[in-house]
Amino acid sequence: MNEHFLHHLWRFKLYQPGLYKTVKGEPIDIIHPGFHNTDAGPDFFNAKVKIGDTLWAGNIEIHQKSSDWHKHGHHTNRAFNNVILHVVTRHDREASTANGTIVPTWIMEIPPPLMAAYQQLKQSRHSIPCLHGIKQVDPFVISTWLERMMVEKLEIKVDLIQQLLKRYNNDWDEVLYVLLARNFGFGINADPFEQLARQTPWRVLLRNSDDLLRLEALLLGQAGFLTGLVAEEAYIQRLQKEYHHLRHKYGLSPMPAYHWKFLRLRPSNFPTIRLVQMAALFHKNRLSLDKIMKAPHTKTLSAMLNVSLEGYWLTHYRPEAPSPHKIKRLGPRSGDLIIINTLAPLVYGYGQLRDNERLKDLALHWLESIAPEENAIVNRWRNMDIRINSAFQTQALIHLTQKYCRPKRCLHCRLGHLILASHSSADR
């Protein structure tokens, strides 16, 4: 048990119901718990408590033991002079303010079932602590909380977009390029893809987007895959020659190739293939935020992202390493992931920063129209009988799991709160 838990009980009146008295026997009526203070000073501001026949308005301080008041130095801190009630679970010392006033103390009793439920959540080894309690939560409440989780996740993305806009002089298309490049790493190679984008200026890519060979040379060369390679195949020799020209023309520096990961990846996900697919995408569409925002639905976006490799890459996954002939297409699921992780958040961010509700709604509509993602987190929630119909919900569940469930922030979660509240008989 910690003070955060006690704050939660006080804030939502989840303590044991009954007739309350101070440690000196004075009757207490808790009219309003006040407002939680997240900064320095008393725990709750502007509470209203009737002690005896007197109505008090002021602040509340909460501790596990009343002696913590002196341990934390509140008896010398004038910021605590306006505390009207000291709430504790164990009384072992009187609390006094800097001006010598004795602060009334109340022992808050916790309903045993609620305490047991809290301990079960905190001690759970499952990645979703409320595994056994969530069935008692109304599905409508779960649905509305997932909507909040999705918006919260998008707001985090908006913060990142703002940082990138500052870095790239408010050029939305360059921000699109950096975020899209990171997405092409599909998790394991996200960091080197982002580094590549930062080392390869958007304007350089744009100026050479009319020539697929130059784009491939630019991206593969900047990734370090053409450096130190003794090429015997004519196509790779052409790429090396083209990159040598581009490197000196634009003053570019290639990345060390060891940054890239191939281990345990399917050949279709090799970074070399993803790089030439990205080259094909920018050559085919010359993607821009304006073009993306005009897409009425995800089918249009999927058509933009539908690129297939030709020529040399039909028989290669890496330079100078022949493989059986195979068509290498940026598949529908990969396209969905790009929409989910890059295009929808970017359009939502543009709408947020430009006060355009239509664009925010459009981005949310895209997420609602894409099929649910399939991964370990989603499967865990599905096994708990949570209905999952779209990528909107899977993204919300991923955010909920990563930001609330794994760090066990159950007291900050609407679902955790309701599960705990169901074990308290206090009036709420």
C-alpha positions as CSV (number, residue, x, y, z in Angstrom):
1,M,0.0,0.0,0.0
2,N,1.3,3.5,-0.8
3,E,0.0,7.0,-0.5
4,H,-1.2,7.1,-4.2
5,F,-3.7,4.4,-3.2
6,L,-4.8,6.4,-0.2
7,H,-5.2,9.5,-2.4
8,H,-7.4,7.4,-4.7
9,L,-9.6,6.2,-1.9
10,W,-10.0,9.7,-0.5
11,R,-10.7,11.3,-3.9
12,F,-13.4,8.8,-4.8
13,K,-14.8,8.1,-1.3
14,L,-13.9,4.5,-1.4
15,Y,-13.1,4.2,2.3
16,Q,-15.2,2.1,4.8
17,P,-18.7,3.7,5.2
18,G,-19.9,4.6,8.6
19,L,-20.1,7.4,11.2
20,Y,-16.7,9.1,11.2
21,K,-14.9,10.6,14.2
22,T,-11.5,12.3,14.7
23,V,-9.0,10.5,17.0
24,K,-10.3,12.8,19.7
25,G,-13.9,11.7,19.2
26,E,-15.3,14.7,17.3
27,P,-17.9,13.7,14.6
28,I,-16.8,14.3,11.0
29,D,-18.9,14.9,7.9
30,I,-16.8,14.8,4.6
31,I,-18.7,17.1,2.3
32,H,-16.2,17.5,-0.5
33,P,-12.8,15.8,-0.8
34,G,-11.2,18.8,-2.6
35,F,-9.1,18.8,-5.7
36,H,-6.0,16.6,-6.1
37,N,-2.7,18.6,-6.0
38,T,0.0,17.2,-8.2
39,D,2.6,19.8,-7.2
40,A,4.3,20.6,-3.9
41,G,2.1,21.3,-0.9
42,P,-0.9,19.5,0.7
43,D,-2.4,16.6,-1.2
44,F,-5.9,18.1,-1.8
45,F,-7.0,21.7,-2.1
46,N,-10.3,23.4,-1.3
47,A,-11.9,20.5,0.6
48,K,-15.0,21.0,2.8
49,V,-15.3,19.0,6.1
50,K,-17.6,19.5,9.0
51,I,-16.0,18.7,12.3
52,G,-18.4,18.9,15.2
53,D,-20.6,21.9,14.5
54,T,-18.0,23.8,12.5
55,L,-17.8,23.7,8.7
56,W,-14.2,24.0,7.5
57,A,-12.9,24.8,4.1
58,G,-9.2,24.2,3.4
59,N,-6.6,21.5,2.5
60,I,-6.2,17.8,3.2
61,E,-2.9,15.9,3.9
62,I,-2.8,12.1,3.7
63,H,-0.2,9.8,5.2
64,Q,0.0,6.1,6.1
65,K,1.1,7.0,9.6
66,S,0.4,10.3,11.3
67,S,4.0,10.6,12.4
68,D,4.9,11.0,8.7
69,W,3.7,14.6,9.1
70,H,6.7,15.4,11.2
71,K,9.0,13.1,9.3
72,H,8.2,15.0,6.1
73,G,8.8,18.4,7.8
74,H,5.2,19.7,7.5
75,H,5.3,21.0,11.0
76,T,7.8,23.7,10.0
77,N,6.3,24.4,6.5
78,R,3.8,27.3,6.4
79,A,2.3,25.8,3.2
80,F,0.6,23.3,5.5
81,N,-0.9,25.9,7.9
82,N,-4.3,25.7,6.1
83,V,-4.6,21.9,6.4
84,I,-8.0,21.2,8.0
85,L,-7.8,17.4,8.3
86,H,-4.9,14.9,8.5
87,V,-6.1,11.6,7.0
88,V,-4.1,8.5,8.0
89,T,-4.5,4.7,8.3
90,R,-2.6,4.6,11.6
91,H,-2.3,7.2,14.3
92,D,0.9,7.3,16.3
93,R,1.5,11.1,16.8
94,E,-0.3,14.4,16.8
95,A,0.3,16.7,13.8
96,S,0.9,20.4,14.4
97,T,1.4,23.3,12.0
98,A,4.2,25.9,11.8
99,N,2.0,28.3,13.8
100,G,1.4,25.7,16.6
101,T,-2.1,24.6,15.7
102,I,-3.0,20.9,16.3
103,V,-4.4,19.4,13.1
104,P,-7.5,17.2,13.5
105,T,-6.7,13.6,12.5
106,W,-9.0,11.0,11.1
107,I,-8.2,7.3,10.7
108,M,-9.5,6.2,7.3
109,E,-10.5,2.5,7.3
110,I,-10.2,0.5,4.0
111,P,-12.8,-2.1,3.2
112,P,-11.0,-5.5,3.3
113,P,-12.4,-6.7,-0.1
114,L,-11.1,-3.5,-1.7
115,M,-7.7,-3.9,-0.1
116,A,-7.5,-7.5,-1.3
117,A,-8.5,-6.5,-4.8
118,Y,-5.8,-3.8,-4.8
119,Q,-3.1,-6.2,-3.7
120,Q,-4.2,-8.7,-6.3
121,L,-3.7,-6.0,-9.0
122,K,-0.4,-4.9,-7.7
123,Q,1.0,-8.4,-7.3
124,S,-0.3,-9.8,-10.5
125,R,2.4,-11.3,-12.8
126,H,0.1,-11.0,-15.8
127,S,0.8,-8.3,-18.3
128,I,-2.8,-7.3,-17.9
129,P,-3.4,-7.2,-14.1
130,C,-7.2,-7.0,-14.3
131,L,-7.3,-10.3,-16.2
132,H,-9.9,-11.8,-13.8
133,G,-11.7,-8.6,-12.9
134,I,-12.5,-7.0,-16.2
135,K,-15.5,-9.2,-16.9
136,Q,-17.5,-7.3,-14.3
137,V,-16.9,-4.0,-16.2
138,D,-19.7,-2.8,-18.5
139,P,-18.6,-3.3,-22.2
140,F,-19.8,0.3,-23.0
141,V,-17.4,1.6,-20.3
142,I,-14.6,-0.4,-21.9
143,S,-15.5,1.0,-25.3
144,T,-15.5,4.6,-24.1
145,W,-12.2,4.1,-22.2
146,L,-10.6,2.7,-25.4
147,E,-11.7,5.9,-27.2
148,R,-9.9,7.9,-24.6
149,M,-6.8,5.7,-25.0
150,M,-6.8,6.2,-28.7
151,V,-7.0,9.9,-28.4
152,E,-4.3,9.9,-25.7
153,K,-2.0,7.9,-28.0
154,L,-2.6,10.3,-30.9
155,E,-1.8,13.3,-28.6
156,I,1.6,11.7,-27.8
157,K,2.2,11.4,-31.6
158,V,1.2,15.1,-32.0
159,D,3.9,16.1,-29.5
160,L,6.5,14.2,-31.6
161,I,5.2,15.8,-34.7
162,Q,5.6,19.3,-33.1
163,Q,9.2,18.5,-32.2
164,L,9.9,17.4,-35.8
165,L,8.3,20.5,-37.2
166,K,10.6,22.7,-35.1
167,R,13.6,20.7,-36.4
168,Y,12.5,20.9,-40.0
169,N,11.3,24.5,-40.2
170,N,7.6,23.6,-40.2
171,D,8.0,21.5,-43.4
172,W,5.2,19.0,-43.1
173,D,6.3,16.9,-46.1
174,E,9.8,16.5,-44.5
175,V,8.1,15.4,-41.3
176,L,6.1,12.9,-43.4
177,Y,9.3,11.6,-44.9
178,V,11.0,11.1,-41.6
179,L,8.0,9.4,-40.0
180,L,7.4,7.2,-43.1
181,A,11.0,6.2,-43.2
182,R,10.9,5.1,-39.5
183,N,7.7,3.1,-40.3
184,F,9.5,1.3,-43.1
185,G,11.7,-0.2,-40.5
186,F,8.6,-2.1,-39.2
187,G,9.9,-2.2,-35.6
188,I,13.3,-3.9,-35.6
189,N,14.9,-1.5,-38.1
190,A,12.9,1.6,-37.2
191,D,15.9,3.5,-35.6
192,P,18.3,3.0,-38.5
193,F,15.6,4.0,-41.0
194,E,15.0,7.2,-39.1
195,Q,18.7,7.9,-38.9
196,L,18.9,7.4,-42.7
197,A,16.1,9.9,-43.2
198,R,17.9,12.4,-41.0
199,Q,21.1,12.0,-42.9
200,T,19.5,12.1,-46.3
201,P,17.7,15.5,-46.8
202,W,14.2,15.4,-48.0
203,R,15.0,18.0,-50.8
204,V,17.7,15.7,-52.2
205,L,15.2,12.8,-52.3
206,L,12.6,15.0,-54.0
207,R,14.9,16.4,-56.6
208,N,15.8,12.8,-57.7
209,S,12.3,11.2,-57.4
210,D,11.8,11.2,-61.2
211,D,14.5,8.5,-61.6
212,L,14.1,5.2,-59.8
213,L,17.7,4.1,-60.3
214,R,18.9,7.3,-58.6
215,L,16.5,6.9,-55.7
216,E,17.6,3.3,-55.2
217,A,21.3,4.4,-55.4
218,L,20.6,7.3,-53.0
219,L,18.9,5.2,-50.3
220,L,21.0,2.1,-50.5
221,G,24.2,4.1,-50.7
222,Q,23.2,6.3,-47.7
223,A,22.4,3.1,-45.8
224,G,25.9,1.9,-46.3
225,F,25.0,-1.1,-48.5
226,L,27.0,0.1,-51.5
227,T,30.2,1.1,-49.6
228,G,33.1,-1.4,-49.7
229,L,31.2,-3.8,-51.9
230,V,33.2,-5.2,-54.8
231,A,30.4,-5.5,-57.3
232,E,30.4,-8.0,-60.2
233,E,26.8,-7.5,-61.3
234,A,26.2,-4.7,-63.8
235,Y,23.2,-3.3,-61.9
236,I,25.0,-2.9,-58.7
237,Q,27.9,-1.3,-60.5
238,R,25.5,1.3,-61.9
239,L,24.1,2.0,-58.5
240,Q,27.5,2.5,-57.0
241,K,28.5,4.8,-59.8
242,E,25.2,6.8,-59.4
243,Y,25.7,7.0,-55.6
244,H,29.3,8.2,-56.0
245,H,28.0,11.1,-58.1
246,L,25.1,11.9,-55.7
247,R,27.4,11.7,-52.6
248,H,29.8,14.3,-54.0
249,K,27.1,16.5,-55.5
250,Y,25.2,16.9,-52.2
251,G,28.0,16.3,-49.7
252,L,26.4,13.2,-48.3
253,S,27.8,10.7,-45.7
254,P,26.7,7.1,-45.7
255,M,25.7,5.2,-42.5
256,P,27.8,2.2,-41.3
257,A,26.0,-0.9,-42.6
258,Y,26.3,-2.6,-39.3
259,H,23.4,-0.6,-37.9
260,W,21.0,-2.7,-39.9
261,K,19.5,-5.9,-38.7
262,F,18.8,-9.0,-40.8
263,L,18.8,-11.8,-38.2
264,R,15.5,-13.6,-37.8
265,L,13.8,-11.5,-40.4
266,R,12.0,-13.0,-43.4
267,P,13.8,-12.0,-46.6
268,S,10.8,-10.0,-47.7
269,N,11.4,-7.8,-44.6
270,F,15.1,-7.3,-45.2
271,P,16.0,-3.6,-44.9
272,T,17.5,-3.7,-48.4
273,I,14.1,-4.7,-49.8
274,R,12.3,-2.1,-47.7
275,L,14.7,0.6,-48.9
276,V,14.0,-0.1,-52.6
277,Q,10.3,-0.3,-51.9
278,M,10.5,3.1,-50.3
279,A,12.4,4.3,-53.4
280,A,9.6,2.9,-55.6
281,L,6.9,4.6,-53.5
282,F,8.4,8.1,-53.7
283,H,9.1,7.5,-57.4
284,K,5.6,6.4,-58.2
285,N,3.6,8.9,-56.1
286,R,5.9,11.7,-54.9
287,L,4.0,11.5,-51.7
288,S,3.0,14.7,-49.9
289,L,0.8,15.5,-47.0
290,D,-1.6,17.4,-49.2
291,K,-2.1,14.4,-51.4
292,I,-2.7,12.1,-48.4
293,M,-5.2,14.5,-46.8
294,K,-7.3,14.4,-50.0
295,A,-7.7,10.6,-49.7
296,P,-11.4,10.0,-48.9
297,H,-10.8,6.5,-47.5
298,T,-8.2,3.9,-46.8
299,K,-8.7,2.3,-50.3
300,T,-7.2,5.4,-51.9
301,L,-4.2,5.3,-49.4
302,S,-3.7,1.6,-50.0
303,A,-3.6,2.2,-53.8
304,M,-0.9,4.9,-53.2
305,L,1.2,2.4,-51.1
306,N,0.8,-0.5,-53.5
307,V,4.2,-0.8,-55.1
308,S,6.0,-3.8,-56.6
309,L,9.7,-4.2,-57.3
310,E,10.9,-5.0,-60.8
311,G,14.0,-6.0,-62.7
312,Y,17.1,-6.8,-60.5
313,W,15.1,-7.1,-57.3
314,L,12.9,-9.9,-58.6
315,T,15.9,-12.3,-58.1
316,H,17.7,-10.6,-55.2
317,Y,17.0,-9.7,-51.6
318,R,20.4,-8.1,-51.1
319,P,23.0,-6.7,-53.5
320,E,25.2,-9.4,-55.1
321,A,23.2,-12.2,-53.5
322,P,21.0,-14.0,-56.1
323,S,17.8,-15.7,-54.9
324,P,14.8,-17.5,-56.6
325,H,12.5,-15.3,-58.7
326,K,9.8,-13.8,-56.6
327,I,7.5,-10.8,-56.8
328,K,8.2,-8.4,-53.9
329,R,5.2,-6.2,-53.2
330,L,4.5,-3.9,-50.3
331,G,1.6,-6.1,-49.1
332,P,-1.8,-5.0,-47.8
333,R,-0.9,-5.6,-44.1
334,S,2.3,-3.6,-44.5
335,G,0.3,-0.8,-46.1
336,D,-2.2,-0.9,-43.2
337,L,0.6,-0.5,-40.7
338,I,1.9,2.5,-42.6
339,I,-1.6,4.1,-42.5
340,I,-2.0,3.2,-38.8
341,N,1.4,4.3,-37.5
342,T,2.2,7.2,-39.9
343,L,-0.5,8.6,-42.1
344,A,-3.4,8.7,-39.7
345,P,-1.4,10.2,-36.8
346,L,0.1,12.8,-39.2
347,V,-3.3,13.9,-40.5
348,Y,-4.7,13.9,-37.0
349,G,-1.8,16.0,-35.9
350,Y,-2.3,18.5,-38.8
351,G,-5.9,18.8,-37.8
352,Q,-5.1,19.3,-34.1
353,L,-2.5,21.9,-34.8
354,R,-4.6,23.7,-37.4
355,D,-7.9,23.4,-35.5
356,N,-9.4,21.3,-38.3
357,E,-11.9,18.9,-36.8
358,R,-12.7,17.4,-40.2
359,L,-9.2,16.1,-40.6
360,K,-9.1,14.7,-37.1
361,D,-12.3,12.9,-37.8
362,L,-10.9,11.6,-41.1
363,A,-7.9,10.2,-39.4
364,L,-10.1,8.4,-36.8
365,H,-12.3,7.1,-39.6
366,W,-9.3,5.6,-41.3
367,L,-8.4,3.7,-38.2
368,E,-11.9,2.5,-37.7
369,S,-12.1,1.2,-41.2
370,I,-8.9,-0.9,-41.0
371,A,-9.1,-4.5,-39.8
372,P,-7.7,-5.3,-36.4
373,E,-4.0,-5.9,-36.0
374,E,-2.8,-9.4,-35.1
375,N,-0.1,-9.5,-32.4
376,A,0.5,-10.9,-28.9
377,I,-1.1,-7.9,-27.1
378,V,-4.2,-8.0,-29.1
379,N,-4.5,-11.8,-28.7
380,R,-4.3,-11.4,-24.9
381,W,-7.3,-9.0,-24.8
382,R,-9.2,-11.1,-27.3
383,N,-8.8,-14.1,-25.0
384,M,-10.4,-12.0,-22.3
385,D,-13.5,-11.8,-24.4
386,I,-12.9,-8.1,-25.4
387,R,-14.6,-7.4,-28.7
388,I,-12.1,-6.1,-31.2
389,N,-13.4,-4.8,-34.6
390,S,-10.8,-2.4,-35.9
391,A,-7.3,-1.0,-35.8
392,F,-8.8,1.9,-33.8
393,Q,-9.4,-0.6,-31.0
394,T,-6.2,-2.5,-31.3
395,Q,-4.1,0.7,-31.2
396,A,-6.0,1.7,-28.1
397,L,-5.4,-1.7,-26.5
398,I,-1.7,-1.5,-27.3
399,H,-1.5,1.9,-25.7
400,L,-3.5,0.8,-22.6
401,T,-1.2,-2.2,-22.2
402,Q,2.1,-0.4,-22.6
403,K,1.3,2.8,-20.6
404,Y,-1.1,1.5,-17.9
405,C,-1.1,-2.3,-17.6
406,R,2.6,-3.1,-17.7
407,P,3.6,-0.3,-15.3
408,K,0.5,-1.2,-13.2
409,R,-0.9,2.2,-13.2
410,C,-4.3,0.7,-12.3
411,L,-5.3,3.7,-10.2
412,H,-5.0,6.0,-13.3
413,C,-7.1,3.6,-15.4
414,R,-10.9,3.8,-15.6
415,L,-11.1,0.0,-15.7
416,G,-8.9,-0.4,-12.7
417,H,-10.9,2.2,-10.8
418,L,-14.2,0.5,-11.5
419,I,-12.8,-2.9,-10.5
420,L,-11.6,-1.5,-7.2
421,A,-14.8,0.5,-6.6
422,S,-16.9,-2.7,-7.1
423,H,-15.2,-4.0,-3.9
424,S,-16.1,-1.0,-1.8
425,S,-19.5,-0.6,-0.2
426,A,-19.1,3.2,0.3
427,D,-21.5,5.5,-1.4
428,R,-20.2,6.8,-4.7
